[in-house]
């Protein structure tokens, strides 16, 4: 059997494929799952929005000035 990558959703203690999967498995066959969360665009944007969180205006200006010099 070749290795397949299938997107799935974890619901109620089980993994459910997002789309029909074309895999050749027999009922009860053991497989190995490697769970790699898929980041949604909103997750990355939320993280970016917090980059300067807790910094003073002076600290933000110093960081941005440094970045412009690069």
PyMOL Python script that loads the backbone (N, CA, C, O; Angstrom):
from pymol import cmd

cmd.read_pdbstr("""\
ATOM      1  N   UNK A   1       0.840  -1.181   0.000  1.00  0.00           N
ATOM      2  CA  UNK A   1       0.000   0.000   0.000  1.00  0.00           C
ATOM      3  C   UNK A   1       0.883   1.243   0.000  1.00  0.00           C
ATOM      4  O   UNK A   1       1.843   1.329   0.766  1.00  0.00           O
ATOM      5  N   UNK A   2       0.563   2.189  -0.847  1.00  0.00           N
ATOM      6  CA  UNK A   2       1.350   3.418  -0.883  1.00  0.00           C
ATOM      7  C   UNK A   2       0.842   4.392   0.181  1.00  0.00           C
ATOM      8  O   UNK A   2      -0.294   4.283   0.643  1.00  0.00           O
ATOM      9  N   UNK A   3       1.685   5.333   0.559  1.00  0.00           N
ATOM     10  CA  UNK A   3       1.332   6.337   1.554  1.00  0.00           C
ATOM     11  C   UNK A   3       0.416   7.376   0.931  1.00  0.00           C
ATOM     12  O   UNK A   3       0.676   7.856  -0.172  1.00  0.00           O
ATOM     13  N   UNK A   4      -0.644   7.721   1.626  1.00  0.00           N
ATOM     14  CA  UNK A   4      -1.607   8.726   1.158  1.00  0.00           C
ATOM     15  C   UNK A   4      -1.705   9.853   2.175  1.00  0.00           C
ATOM     16  O   UNK A   4      -1.555   9.625   3.375  1.00  0.00           O
ATOM     17  N   UNK A   5      -1.950  11.043   1.706  1.00  0.00           N
ATOM     18  CA  UNK A   5      -2.235  12.179   2.581  1.00  0.00           C
ATOM     19  C   UNK A   5      -3.702  12.526   2.404  1.00  0.00           C
ATOM     20  O   UNK A   5      -4.157  12.804   1.295  1.00  0.00           O
ATOM     21  N   UNK A   6      -4.431  12.507   3.497  1.00  0.00           N
ATOM     22  CA  UNK A   6      -5.868  12.764   3.466  1.00  0.00           C
ATOM     23  C   UNK A   6      -6.194  13.807   4.528  1.00  0.00           C
ATOM     24  O   UNK A   6      -5.800  13.657   5.684  1.00  0.00           O
ATOM     25  N   UNK A   7      -6.906  14.856   4.147  1.00  0.00           N
ATOM     26  CA  UNK A   7      -7.347  15.834   5.136  1.00  0.00           C
ATOM     27  C   UNK A   7      -8.547  15.268   5.878  1.00  0.00           C
ATOM     28  O   UNK A   7      -9.432  14.653   5.285  1.00  0.00           O
ATOM     29  N   UNK A   8      -8.558  15.489   7.186  1.00  0.00           N
ATOM     30  CA  UNK A   8      -9.642  14.969   8.009  1.00  0.00           C
ATOM     31  C   UNK A   8      -9.982  15.978   9.102  1.00  0.00           C
ATOM     32  O   UNK A   8      -9.208  16.886   9.404  1.00  0.00           O
ATOM     33  N   UNK A   9     -11.145  15.791   9.673  1.00  0.00           N
ATOM     34  CA  UNK A   9     -11.617  16.612  10.781  1.00  0.00           C
ATOM     35  C   UNK A   9     -11.781  15.695  11.983  1.00  0.00           C
ATOM     36  O   UNK A   9     -12.296  14.584  11.855  1.00  0.00           O
ATOM     37  N   UNK A  10     -11.348  16.154  13.148  1.00  0.00           N
ATOM     38  CA  UNK A  10     -11.498  15.373  14.370  1.00  0.00           C
ATOM     39  C   UNK A  10     -12.816  15.755  15.019  1.00  0.00           C
ATOM     40  O   UNK A  10     -12.994  16.902  15.428  1.00  0.00           O
ATOM     41  N   UNK A  11     -13.745  14.808  15.119  1.00  0.00           N
ATOM     42  CA  UNK A  11     -15.070  15.057  15.679  1.00  0.00           C
ATOM     43  C   UNK A  11     -15.481  13.901  16.578  1.00  0.00           C
ATOM     44  O   UNK A  11     -15.395  12.737  16.187  1.00  0.00           O
ATOM     45  N   UNK A  12     -15.919  14.225  17.763  1.00  0.00           N
ATOM     46  CA  UNK A  12     -16.468  13.219  18.675  1.00  0.00           C
ATOM     47  C   UNK A  12     -15.532  12.022  18.858  1.00  0.00           C
ATOM     48  O   UNK A  12     -15.978  10.876  18.914  1.00  0.00           O
ATOM     49  N   UNK A  13     -14.235  12.303  18.948  1.00  0.00           N
ATOM     50  CA  UNK A  13     -13.271  11.242  19.217  1.00  0.00           C
ATOM     51  C   UNK A  13     -12.818  10.428  18.027  1.00  0.00           C
ATOM     52  O   UNK A  13     -12.111   9.434  18.192  1.00  0.00           O
ATOM     53  N   UNK A  14     -13.218  10.834  16.814  1.00  0.00           N
ATOM     54  CA  UNK A  14     -12.824  10.088  15.611  1.00  0.00           C
ATOM     55  C   UNK A  14     -12.383  11.051  14.515  1.00  0.00           C
ATOM     56  O   UNK A  14     -12.777  12.217  14.502  1.00  0.00           O
ATOM     57  N   UNK A  15     -11.566  10.550  13.602  1.00  0.00           N
ATOM     58  CA  UNK A  15     -11.162  11.331  12.438  1.00  0.00           C
ATOM     59  C   UNK A  15     -12.102  11.023  11.287  1.00  0.00           C
ATOM     60  O   UNK A  15     -12.348   9.859  10.971  1.00  0.00           O
ATOM     61  N   UNK A  16     -12.631  12.078  10.655  1.00  0.00           N
ATOM     62  CA  UNK A  16     -13.546  11.931   9.525  1.00  0.00           C
ATOM     63  C   UNK A  16     -12.898  12.587   8.310  1.00  0.00           C
ATOM     64  O   UNK A  16     -12.579  13.775   8.356  1.00  0.00           O
ATOM     65  N   UNK A  17     -12.696  11.838   7.219  1.00  0.00           N
ATOM     66  CA  UNK A  17     -12.126  12.448   6.015  1.00  0.00           C
ATOM     67  C   UNK A  17     -12.986  13.618   5.530  1.00  0.00           C
ATOM     68  O   UNK A  17     -14.215  13.554   5.574  1.00  0.00           O
ATOM     69  N   UNK A  18     -12.331  14.685   5.070  1.00  0.00           N
ATOM     70  CA  UNK A  18     -13.036  15.864   4.559  1.00  0.00           C
ATOM     71  C   UNK A  18     -13.696  15.543   3.221  1.00  0.00           C
ATOM     72  O   UNK A  18     -14.803  16.004   2.943  1.00  0.00           O
ATOM     73  N   UNK A  19     -13.023  14.763   2.405  1.00  0.00           N
ATOM     74  CA  UNK A  19     -13.546  14.377   1.089  1.00  0.00           C
ATOM     75  C   UNK A  19     -13.426  12.856   0.964  1.00  0.00           C
ATOM     76  O   UNK A  19     -12.657  12.231   1.694  1.00  0.00           O
ATOM     77  N   UNK A  20     -14.174  12.272   0.055  1.00  0.00           N
ATOM     78  CA  UNK A  20     -14.043  10.827  -0.143  1.00  0.00           C
ATOM     79  C   UNK A  20     -12.587  10.460  -0.439  1.00  0.00           C
ATOM     80  O   UNK A  20     -11.934  11.092  -1.269  1.00  0.00           O
ATOM     81  N   UNK A  21     -12.097   9.444   0.240  1.00  0.00           N
ATOM     82  CA  UNK A  21     -10.702   9.036   0.079  1.00  0.00           C
ATOM     83  C   UNK A  21     -10.617   7.799  -0.806  1.00  0.00           C
ATOM     84  O   UNK A  21     -11.404   6.864  -0.659  1.00  0.00           O
ATOM     85  N   UNK A  22      -9.671   7.802  -1.714  1.00  0.00           N
ATOM     86  CA  UNK A  22      -9.455   6.672  -2.610  1.00  0.00           C
ATOM     87  C   UNK A  22      -8.289   5.841  -2.065  1.00  0.00           C
ATOM     88  O   UNK A  22      -7.202   5.810  -2.642  1.00  0.00           O
ATOM     89  N   UNK A  23      -8.545   5.174  -0.941  1.00  0.00           N
ATOM     90  CA  UNK A  23      -7.503   4.339  -0.337  1.00  0.00           C
ATOM     91  C   UNK A  23      -7.980   2.899  -0.291  1.00  0.00           C
ATOM     92  O   UNK A  23      -9.175   2.627  -0.174  1.00  0.00           O
ATOM     93  N   UNK A  24      -7.037   1.990  -0.384  1.00  0.00           N
ATOM     94  CA  UNK A  24      -7.362   0.572  -0.380  1.00  0.00           C
ATOM     95  C   UNK A  24      -7.091   0.013   1.012  1.00  0.00           C
ATOM     96  O   UNK A  24      -5.991  -0.463   1.292  1.00  0.00           O
ATOM     97  N   UNK A  25      -8.092   0.073   1.880  1.00  0.00           N
ATOM     98  CA  UNK A  25      -7.975  -0.447   3.230  1.00  0.00           C
ATOM     99  C   UNK A  25      -9.006  -1.538   3.437  1.00  0.00           C
ATOM    100  O   UNK A  25     -10.094  -1.499   2.861  1.00  0.00           O
ATOM    101  N   UNK A  26      -8.660  -2.505   4.255  1.00  0.00           N
ATOM    102  CA  UNK A  26      -9.634  -3.520   4.621  1.00  0.00           C
ATOM    103  C   UNK A  26     -10.208  -3.149   5.984  1.00  0.00           C
ATOM    104  O   UNK A  26      -9.549  -2.489   6.786  1.00  0.00           O
ATOM    105  N   UNK A  27     -11.423  -3.573   6.235  1.00  0.00           N
ATOM    106  CA  UNK A  27     -12.085  -3.270   7.502  1.00  0.00           C
ATOM    107  C   UNK A  27     -11.218  -3.776   8.657  1.00  0.00           C
ATOM    108  O   UNK A  27     -10.808  -4.936   8.667  1.00  0.00           O
ATOM    109  N   UNK A  28     -10.946  -2.916   9.612  1.00  0.00           N
ATOM    110  CA  UNK A  28     -10.153  -3.274  10.777  1.00  0.00           C
ATOM    111  C   UNK A  28      -8.647  -3.163  10.588  1.00  0.00           C
ATOM    112  O   UNK A  28      -7.883  -3.448  11.510  1.00  0.00           O
ATOM    113  N   UNK A  29      -8.210  -2.746   9.388  1.00  0.00           N
ATOM    114  CA  UNK A  29      -6.779  -2.617   9.118  1.00  0.00           C
ATOM    115  C   UNK A  29      -6.203  -1.482   9.948  1.00  0.00           C
ATOM    116  O   UNK A  29      -6.809  -0.416  10.055  1.00  0.00           O
ATOM    117  N   UNK A  30      -5.035  -1.707  10.535  1.00  0.00           N
ATOM    118  CA  UNK A  30      -4.362  -0.671  11.303  1.00  0.00           C
ATOM    119  C   UNK A  30      -3.585   0.235  10.354  1.00  0.00           C
ATOM    120  O   UNK A  30      -2.994  -0.227   9.379  1.00  0.00           O
ATOM    121  N   UNK A  31      -3.597   1.510  10.652  1.00  0.00           N
ATOM    122  CA  UNK A  31      -2.830   2.504   9.901  1.00  0.00           C
ATOM    123  C   UNK A  31      -2.145   3.418  10.908  1.00  0.00           C
ATOM    124  O   UNK A  31      -2.502   3.421  12.086  1.00  0.00           O
ATOM    125  N   UNK A  32      -1.185   4.179  10.463  1.00  0.00           N
ATOM    126  CA  UNK A  32      -0.504   5.153  11.313  1.00  0.00           C
ATOM    127  C   UNK A  32      -0.921   6.546  10.860  1.00  0.00           C
ATOM    128  O   UNK A  32      -0.749   6.909   9.697  1.00  0.00           O
ATOM    129  N   UNK A  33      -1.471   7.324  11.794  1.00  0.00           N
ATOM    130  CA  UNK A  33      -1.855   8.700  11.505  1.00  0.00           C
ATOM    131  C   UNK A  33      -0.788   9.652  12.031  1.00  0.00           C
ATOM    132  O   UNK A  33      -0.349   9.526  13.174  1.00  0.00           O
ATOM    133  N   UNK A  34      -0.379  10.589  11.213  1.00  0.00           N
ATOM    134  CA  UNK A  34       0.503  11.660  11.641  1.00  0.00           C
ATOM    135  C   UNK A  34      -0.346  12.918  11.610  1.00  0.00           C
ATOM    136  O   UNK A  34      -0.737  13.380  10.537  1.00  0.00           O
ATOM    137  N   UNK A  35      -0.632  13.471  12.771  1.00  0.00           N
ATOM    138  CA  UNK A  35      -1.534  14.614  12.862  1.00  0.00           C
ATOM    139  C   UNK A  35      -0.733  15.898  12.691  1.00  0.00           C
ATOM    140  O   UNK A  35       0.181  16.178  13.466  1.00  0.00           O
ATOM    141  N   UNK A  36      -1.080  16.667  11.680  1.00  0.00           N
ATOM    142  CA  UNK A  36      -0.434  17.939  11.391  1.00  0.00           C
ATOM    143  C   UNK A  36      -1.541  18.965  11.216  1.00  0.00           C
ATOM    144  O   UNK A  36      -2.167  19.018  10.157  1.00  0.00           O
ATOM    145  N   UNK A  37      -1.798  19.792  12.245  1.00  0.00           N
ATOM    146  CA  UNK A  37      -2.878  20.768  12.141  1.00  0.00           C
ATOM    147  C   UNK A  37      -2.687  21.689  10.927  1.00  0.00           C
ATOM    148  O   UNK A  37      -1.569  22.101  10.615  1.00  0.00           O
ATOM    149  N   UNK A  38      -3.776  21.996  10.268  1.00  0.00           N
ATOM    150  CA  UNK A  38      -3.763  22.897   9.123  1.00  0.00           C
ATOM    151  C   UNK A  38      -4.143  24.279   9.624  1.00  0.00           C
ATOM    152  O   UNK A  38      -5.239  24.477  10.148  1.00  0.00           O
ATOM    153  N   UNK A  39      -3.240  25.232   9.462  1.00  0.00           N
ATOM    154  CA  UNK A  39      -3.523  26.593   9.914  1.00  0.00           C
ATOM    155  C   UNK A  39      -4.457  27.273   8.930  1.00  0.00           C
ATOM    156  O   UNK A  39      -4.267  27.221   7.715  1.00  0.00           O
ATOM    157  N   UNK A  40      -5.446  27.897   9.480  1.00  0.00           N
ATOM    158  CA  UNK A  40      -6.384  28.680   8.675  1.00  0.00           C
ATOM    159  C   UNK A  40      -5.809  30.081   8.491  1.00  0.00           C
ATOM    160  O   UNK A  40      -5.092  30.560   9.369  1.00  0.00           O
ATOM    161  N   UNK A  41      -6.102  30.754   7.375  1.00  0.00           N
ATOM    162  CA  UNK A  41      -5.586  32.108   7.164  1.00  0.00           C
ATOM    163  C   UNK A  41      -5.910  33.045   8.326  1.00  0.00           C
ATOM    164  O   UNK A  41      -5.094  33.901   8.669  1.00  0.00           O
ATOM    165  N   UNK A  42      -7.061  32.901   8.922  1.00  0.00           N
ATOM    166  CA  UNK A  42      -7.439  33.755  10.043  1.00  0.00           C
ATOM    167  C   UNK A  42      -6.528  33.562  11.245  1.00  0.00           C
ATOM    168  O   UNK A  42      -6.307  34.505  12.005  1.00  0.00           O
ATOM    169  N   UNK A  43      -5.989  32.343  11.436  1.00  0.00           N
ATOM    170  CA  UNK A  43      -5.070  32.073  12.536  1.00  0.00           C
ATOM    171  C   UNK A  43      -3.786  32.880  12.372  1.00  0.00           C
ATOM    172  O   UNK A  43      -3.290  33.475  13.329  1.00  0.00           O
ATOM    173  N   UNK A  44      -3.259  32.894  11.163  1.00  0.00           N
ATOM    174  CA  UNK A  44      -2.022  33.621  10.887  1.00  0.00           C
ATOM    175  C   UNK A  44      -2.256  35.119  11.032  1.00  0.00           C
ATOM    176  O   UNK A  44      -1.415  35.824  11.592  1.00  0.00           O
ATOM    177  N   UNK A  45      -3.384  35.615  10.536  1.00  0.00           N
ATOM    178  CA  UNK A  45      -3.682  37.040  10.654  1.00  0.00           C
ATOM    179  C   UNK A  45      -3.855  37.456  12.110  1.00  0.00           C
ATOM    180  O   UNK A  45      -3.417  38.538  12.502  1.00  0.00           O
ATOM    181  N   UNK A  46      -4.487  36.609  12.908  1.00  0.00           N
ATOM    182  CA  UNK A  46      -4.660  36.918  14.326  1.00  0.00           C
ATOM    183  C   UNK A  46      -3.300  36.988  15.020  1.00  0.00           C
ATOM    184  O   UNK A  46      -3.082  37.854  15.867  1.00  0.00           O
ATOM    185  N   UNK A  47      -2.398  36.095  14.671  1.00  0.00           N
ATOM    186  CA  UNK A  47      -1.058  36.114  15.243  1.00  0.00           C
ATOM    187  C   UNK A  47      -0.312  37.375  14.819  1.00  0.00           C
ATOM    188  O   UNK A  47       0.344  38.009  15.645  1.00  0.00           O
ATOM    189  N   UNK A  48      -0.403  37.742  13.559  1.00  0.00           N
ATOM    190  CA  UNK A  48       0.267  38.948  13.061  1.00  0.00           C
ATOM    191  C   UNK A  48      -0.268  40.201  13.741  1.00  0.00           C
ATOM    192  O   UNK A  48       0.482  41.146  13.986  1.00  0.00           O
ATOM    193  N   UNK A  49      -1.549  40.210  14.042  1.00  0.00           N
ATOM    194  CA  UNK A  49      -2.152  41.384  14.688  1.00  0.00           C
ATOM    195  C   UNK A  49      -1.630  41.579  16.101  1.00  0.00           C
ATOM    196  O   UNK A  49      -1.739  42.673  16.654  1.00  0.00           O
ATOM    197  N   UNK A  50      -1.060  40.528  16.696  1.00  0.00           N
ATOM    198  CA  UNK A  50      -0.566  40.626  18.071  1.00  0.00           C
ATOM    199  C   UNK A  50       0.942  40.840  18.156  1.00  0.00           C
ATOM    200  O   UNK A  50       1.500  40.812  19.253  1.00  0.00           O
ATOM    201  N   UNK A  51       1.608  41.052  17.036  1.00  0.00           N
ATOM    202  CA  UNK A  51       3.068  41.183  17.026  1.00  0.00           C
ATOM    203  C   UNK A  51       3.552  42.275  17.962  1.00  0.00           C
ATOM    204  O   UNK A  51       4.512  42.071  18.705  1.00  0.00           O
ATOM    205  N   UNK A  52       2.916  43.407  17.939  1.00  0.00           N
ATOM    206  CA  UNK A  52       3.359  44.547  18.739  1.00  0.00           C
ATOM    207  C   UNK A  52       2.633  44.655  20.075  1.00  0.00           C
ATOM    208  O   UNK A  52       2.799  45.642  20.792  1.00  0.00           O
ATOM    209  N   UNK A  53       1.844  43.664  20.408  1.00  0.00           N
ATOM    210  CA  UNK A  53       1.053  43.690  21.633  1.00  0.00           C
ATOM    211  C   UNK A  53       1.959  43.876  22.861  1.00  0.00           C
ATOM    212  O   UNK A  53       2.926  43.138  23.046  1.00  0.00           O
ATOM    213  N   UNK A  54       1.632  44.863  23.689  1.00  0.00           N
ATOM    214  CA  UNK A  54       2.377  45.103  24.919  1.00  0.00           C
ATOM    215  C   UNK A  54       3.582  46.015  24.765  1.00  0.00           C
ATOM    216  O   UNK A  54       4.232  46.339  25.759  1.00  0.00           O
ATOM    217  N   UNK A  55       3.898  46.441  23.538  1.00  0.00           N
ATOM    218  CA  UNK A  55       5.041  47.323  23.324  1.00  0.00           C
ATOM    219  C   UNK A  55       4.588  48.783  23.324  1.00  0.00           C
ATOM    220  O   UNK A  55       3.449  49.101  22.982  1.00  0.00           O
ATOM    221  N   UNK A  56       5.494  49.641  23.709  1.00  0.00           N
ATOM    222  CA  UNK A  56       5.199  51.078  23.676  1.00  0.00           C
ATOM    223  C   UNK A  56       5.351  51.581  22.252  1.00  0.00           C
ATOM    224  O   UNK A  56       5.928  50.902  21.402  1.00  0.00           O
ATOM    225  N   UNK A  57       4.830  52.775  21.995  1.00  0.00           N
ATOM    226  CA  UNK A  57       4.977  53.373  20.658  1.00  0.00           C
ATOM    227  C   UNK A  57       6.450  53.548  20.306  1.00  0.00           C
ATOM    228  O   UNK A  57       6.841  53.355  19.156  1.00  0.00           O
ATOM    229  N   UNK A  58       7.265  53.914  21.291  1.00  0.00           N
ATOM    230  CA  UNK A  58       8.702  54.104  21.049  1.00  0.00           C
ATOM    231  C   UNK A  58       9.366  52.786  20.656  1.00  0.00           C
ATOM    232  O   UNK A  58      10.213  52.762  19.762  1.00  0.00           O
ATOM    233  N   UNK A  59       8.992  51.701  21.309  1.00  0.00           N
ATOM    234  CA  UNK A  59       9.556  50.402  20.969  1.00  0.00           C
ATOM    235  C   UNK A  59       9.142  49.967  19.565  1.00  0.00           C
ATOM    236  O   UNK A  59       9.948  49.419  18.814  1.00  0.00           O
ATOM    237  N   UNK A  60       7.905  50.210  19.226  1.00  0.00           N
ATOM    238  CA  UNK A  60       7.414  49.864  17.887  1.00  0.00           C
ATOM    239  C   UNK A  60       8.152  50.678  16.839  1.00  0.00           C
ATOM    240  O   UNK A  60       8.565  50.135  15.814  1.00  0.00           O
ATOM    241  N   UNK A  61       8.326  51.992  17.083  1.00  0.00           N
ATOM    242  CA  UNK A  61       9.058  52.839  16.142  1.00  0.00           C
ATOM    243  C   UNK A  61      10.488  52.349  15.963  1.00  0.00           C
ATOM    244  O   UNK A  61      10.993  52.337  14.841  1.00  0.00           O
ATOM    245  N   UNK A  62      11.155  51.942  17.050  1.00  0.00           N
ATOM    246  CA  UNK A  62      12.534  51.466  16.965  1.00  0.00           C
ATOM    247  C   UNK A  62      12.610  50.180  16.142  1.00  0.00           C
ATOM    248  O   UNK A  62      13.524  50.013  15.335  1.00  0.00           O
ATOM    249  N   UNK A  63      11.668  49.285  16.341  1.00  0.00           N
ATOM    250  CA  UNK A  63      11.648  48.029  15.575  1.00  0.00           C
ATOM    251  C   UNK A  63      11.434  48.314  14.096  1.00  0.00           C
ATOM    252  O   UNK A  63      12.138  47.767  13.248  1.00  0.00           O
ATOM    253  N   UNK A  64      10.469  49.164  13.786  1.00  0.00           N
ATOM    254  CA  UNK A  64      10.174  49.461  12.384  1.00  0.00           C
ATOM    255  C   UNK A  64      11.316  50.204  11.716  1.00  0.00           C
ATOM    256  O   UNK A  64      11.594  49.981  10.538  1.00  0.00           O
ATOM    257  N   UNK A  65      11.977  51.080  12.446  1.00  0.00           N
ATOM    258  CA  UNK A  65      13.132  51.791  11.883  1.00  0.00           C
ATOM    259  C   UNK A  65      14.247  50.797  11.576  1.00  0.00           C
ATOM    260  O   UNK A  65      14.880  50.878  10.523  1.00  0.00           O
ATOM    261  N   UNK A  66      14.483  49.877  12.472  1.00  0.00           N
ATOM    262  CA  UNK A  66      15.493  48.846  12.250  1.00  0.00           C
ATOM    263  C   UNK A  66      15.169  48.012  11.010  1.00  0.00           C
ATOM    264  O   UNK A  66      16.058  47.703  10.216  1.00  0.00           O
ATOM    265  N   UNK A  67      13.908  47.653  10.848  1.00  0.00           N
ATOM    266  CA  UNK A  67      13.497  46.853   9.694  1.00  0.00           C
ATOM    267  C   UNK A  67      13.670  47.607   8.381  1.00  0.00           C
ATOM    268  O   UNK A  67      14.022  47.005   7.367  1.00  0.00           O
ATOM    269  N   UNK A  68      13.426  48.917   8.388  1.00  0.00           N
ATOM    270  CA  UNK A  68      13.613  49.714   7.161  1.00  0.00           C
ATOM    271  C   UNK A  68      15.067  49.800   6.761  1.00  0.00           C
ATOM    272  O   UNK A  68      15.375  49.979   5.582  1.00  0.00           O
ATOM    273  N   UNK A  69      15.963  49.676   7.719  1.00  0.00           N
ATOM    274  CA  UNK A  69      17.398  49.759   7.435  1.00  0.00           C
ATOM    275  C   UNK A  69      17.932  48.466   6.840  1.00  0.00           C
ATOM    276  O   UNK A  69      19.020  48.462   6.264  1.00  0.00           O
ATOM    277  N   UNK A  70      17.204  47.385   6.962  1.00  0.00           N
ATOM    278  CA  UNK A  70      17.670  46.094   6.459  1.00  0.00           C
ATOM    279  C   UNK A  70      17.531  45.998   4.988  1.00  0.00           C
ATOM    280  O   UNK A  70      17.878  44.973   4.401  1.00  0.00           O
TER     281      UNK A  70
END
""", "prot")
cmd.dss("prot")
cmd.show_as("cartoon", "prot")
cmd.util.cbc("prot")
cmd.orient("prot")
